[in-house]
Amino acid sequence: MYKPDIEKLRRFALVVSLITLTYSVAGISLQPDLGITLVGLTFKILRPGLLPVGIVIASIYATIRFIYYGFMLQKSPYRIRRTILDELYCFEPPYIKGKKIPMYFGPTEFETKLSAEDPSSIQQYVESFPEAFPKFARASPTLQLQQEQAQTIQGSLVTVYSAKVVIPKRCRFAAVVQDIDYSLPVWLNLISLSIFFWCSWM
C-alpha cells in the first residue's frame, strides 16, 4: 500500500498554511497583466483573481491529505502513547478501579498488565518498549523487571514476572508539545483558512 513520507507531507502542509496566512493578513492584491521577473524571464499573470482560489484549494488539499495519512492510516504519537497507557495498571485511586489513565498528567508509576511465569516475555516487552514519551530535561521513561509471588487456583505459590514502568511528569509535559507540533499542519491550515474567508467576507 502506498504511504507517502509523513515529514514531507507535514512540511508541505505547513508551507501552504503559511502562504495562505500571509496572503490573508498582508492583504496582497494582484493587478491584471502584472509582470513577475524570475531568473531573467518575465511572467504575466492574466487572471490574478484565480490565485487565491489556488491557494485555498492547496490548503484544503494539504490538510485533508495530512489527516488521512498522518492520523487515519498511521498512528499518531498520541495514539501510540494512548495504547501504551491502556496496557498498564495503576494502583492509585481512582485508577485502580478501572478509570482511564490521563495522557498528560496524573500518576507516574505503573505496572504492565502483561505478566508471566517466564521472565523472557517480560524482558522482551521491556527491551521493545517504544520511545513514545519524549525525553525532556534529562528525564525519560524507565522500565524494570520485577517479580512477585502469586497463588494458583490449586493454592500453590508461583513466581510471576511483570514490569514496573515509570513515566516522569516532565515526559508527560513534553508529550503535550509533541502533539501540538505533530498536529500543527492541521490546525494552522484551519486558522489560515478561517482568516482568509473572514478577510474575504469583510
Protein Blocks (a to p, Z undefined) as FASTA:
>chain_A
ZZddfklmmmmmmmmmmmmmmmmmnopacdehiacdeehiacddfblmlmmmmmmmmmmm
mmmmmmmmmmmmpccfklmmmmmmmmpccfbdfklnopacdfkgcjfbdcdfbdcfblkl
mmmmmmmoccfbcceehiacdddddddddddfkopacddddddddddfklmmmmmmmmmm
mmmmmmmmmmmmmmmmmmmmZZ
